[in-house]
Amino acid sequence: MRMGVTADAVRTWVREAQRVVVLTGAGISTDSGIPDFRGPQGVWTKNPMAEKLSNIHYYMADPEVRKAAWRARMDHVAWSAQPNAGHLALAALERRGKLHALITQNIDELHQMAGNSPDKVIEVHGTMRKVVCMSCSMTAPMQKALDRVRAGEDDPPCRDCGGILKSATISFGQALVPEVIDAAMRAAQQADLFLSIGTSLQVYPIAGVVPLAREVGAKIVILNGEPTPFDDIADAVFRESISQVLPQLLRES
């Protein structure tokens, strides 16, 4: 682990890189007002019961859990959140032609709102901005379902088949999409510079992209508020505010 590496050194790595691959977690969105899950002020840290709403088994079995989940969705801070300087720096990196892929564990779509191309973004955990039927797989904009909740439906069923609706995100207990994980792993293996930003790197299989990128010779840069299991294999580690540091690291020299 090298915590003494300067921003100038990382800017040089970016300038010399052909294929920068980025992994982002909840930490990049906290400066947009969206709390993370496991940090000191995290959603689950402060309210362990909130984790139940993200568990597919509770969600499918208990109408009361679904009703609580719909209320939580309606009031979610992400609806008014805007991309911060960290998101904008990654969009600028793409405009420079450096960004090969952007793997994200986030469901807020702030990367796309900042200007990253949807075909560059690999959403490991799906998106909160769509709703999906668990029976017929119909998808629709989340706001349409939320309009029904505001109109008085506390657990709106699918209008096509009557099935249970949920956000188009991967809940605990729900299988990840193999094609999405494969795309993330392939991208990591094609990197010559890999940035891990705002993620604890504790959730598998996606945490495995960091050692995978290392194996193919990519330089590894980790930006996160807390230590991660892979700090010791990183070429540079930064602990400062992501929205302050990331624009400095990615600025054109």
Residue pairs with C-beta under 8 A, 6 or more apart in sequence:
1 231
1 232
1 233
1 234
1 237
2 234
2 235
2 236
2 237
3 236
3 237
3 238
3 239
5 235
5 236
5 237
7 245
7 248
7 249
8 253
9 236
10 221
10 236
10 249
11 249
11 250
11 251
11 252
11 253
12 253
13 193
13 219
13 221
13 235
14 20
14 93
14 98
14 193
14 249
14 250
15 252
15 253
17 98
17 192
17 193
17 219
18 192
19 100
19 190
19 191
19 192
19 193
20 93
20 98
20 99
20 100
20 191
20 192
20 193
20 194
20 195
21 100
21 101
21 102
21 103
21 187
21 188
21 190
21 191
21 193
21 194
21 195
21 209
21 213
21 218
22 90
22 93
22 99
22 101
22 102
22 103
22 194
22 195
22 196
22 197
23 103
23 104
23 105
23 194
23 195
23 196
23 197
23 199
23 206
23 209
23 210
24 90
24 102
24 103
24 104
24 105
24 106
24 111
24 197
24 198
24 199
25 36
25 104
25 105
25 106
25 197
25 198
25 199
25 200
25 224
26 34
26 35
26 36
26 37
26 39
26 42
26 105
26 106
26 198
26 199
27 36
27 39
27 197
27 198
27 199
27 223
27 224
27 225
27 242
28 84
28 86
28 87
28 106
28 110
28 197
28 198
28 242
28 243
28 246
29 36
29 81
29 84
29 87
29 106
29 108
29 110
29 198
30 36
30 39
30 198
30 242
31 84
31 85
31 86
31 241
31 242
31 243
32 81
32 82
32 83
32 84
32 87
32 108
32 110
33 77
33 80
33 81
34 77
34 78
34 81
34 108
34 110
35 41
35 42
35 43
35 77
36 42
36 43
36 198
37 43
37 44
37 45
38 44
38 45
38 200
38 202
39 45
39 225
39 226
43 50
44 50
44 51
50 72
51 172
52 58
52 65
53 59
53 65
53 68
53 69
53 72
54 171
54 172
55 171
55 172
55 173
56 171
56 172
56 173
56 174
57 173
58 65
59 65
59 66
59 69
59 164
59 166
59 171
60 134
60 164
63 155
66 155
66 164
66 166
67 154
67 155
69 166
70 146
70 149
70 154
70 155
70 156
71 149
73 128
73 142
73 146
73 149
73 167
74 146
74 149
74 150
76 128
78 108
78 128
81 108
81 110
82 110
82 113
83 91
83 110
83 111
83 113
83 114
84 110
84 243
85 243
85 244
85 246
85 247
86 197
86 198
86 242
86 243
86 246
86 247
87 110
87 111
87 113
87 114
87 116
88 114
88 115
88 247
89 246
89 247
89 249
89 250
89 251
90 99
90 102
90 111
90 114
90 116
90 246
90 250
91 111
91 114
91 115
91 116
92 250
93 99
93 250
94 102
94 115
94 116
94 117
94 120
95 115
96 252
99 116
99 120
100 120
100 187
100 190
100 191
101 120
101 122
101 183
101 184
101 187
101 190
101 191
102 111
102 116
102 120
102 121
102 122
103 122
103 124
103 184
103 187
103 188
103 206
103 209
104 111
104 121
104 122
104 123
104 124
105 124
105 125
105 199
105 203
105 206
106 123
106 125
107 123
107 125
107 126
107 127
107 128
107 167
107 169
108 128
108 129
109 127
109 128
109 129
111 121
112 118
112 121
122 180
122 183
122 184
122 187
123 180
124 170
124 176
124 180
124 181
124 184
124 206
125 169
125 170
126 167
126 168
126 169
126 170
127 167
127 168
127 169
128 142
128 167
128 168
128 169
129 141
129 142
129 168
130 139
130 140
130 141
130 142
130 167
130 168
131 139
131 140
131 141
131 142
131 144
131 145
131 165
131 166
131 167
131 168
132 138
132 139
132 165
132 166
132 167
132 168
133 139
133 158
133 160
133 161
133 163
133 164
133 165
134 163
134 164
134 165
134 166
135 158
135 161
135 162
135 163
135 164
136 158
136 160
136 161
136 163
138 158
138 160
138 161
139 168
142 167
142 168
145 156
145 165
148 156
149 156
156 165
157 163
157 164
157 165
158 164
158 165
170 176
170 177
176 205
181 205
181 206
184 206
184 209
185 205
185 208
185 209
185 212
187 209
188 194
188 209
188 210
188 212
188 213
188 216
188 218
189 212
189 213
189 215
189 216
190 216
191 213
191 216
191 218
192 217
192 218
192 219
193 218
193 219
193 221
194 209
194 210
194 213
194 214
194 218
194 219
194 220
194 221
195 221
195 222
195 223
196 210
196 220
196 221
196 222
196 223
196 224
196 228
196 230
196 234
197 223
197 224
197 242
197 246
198 223
198 224
198 225
198 242
199 207
199 224
199 228
200 224
200 226
200 228
201 207
201 210
201 222
201 224
201 228
201 229
201 230
202 228
202 229
207 229
207 230
210 220
210 222
210 230
210 233
211 230
211 233
213 220
214 220
214 233
219 235
219 236
220 230
220 233
220 234
220 235
220 236
221 234
221 235
221 236
221 237
221 238
221 249
222 228
222 230
222 231
222 234
222 236
222 237
222 238
223 237
223 238
223 239
223 240
223 242
223 245
223 246
223 249
224 239
225 239
231 237
238 245
238 249
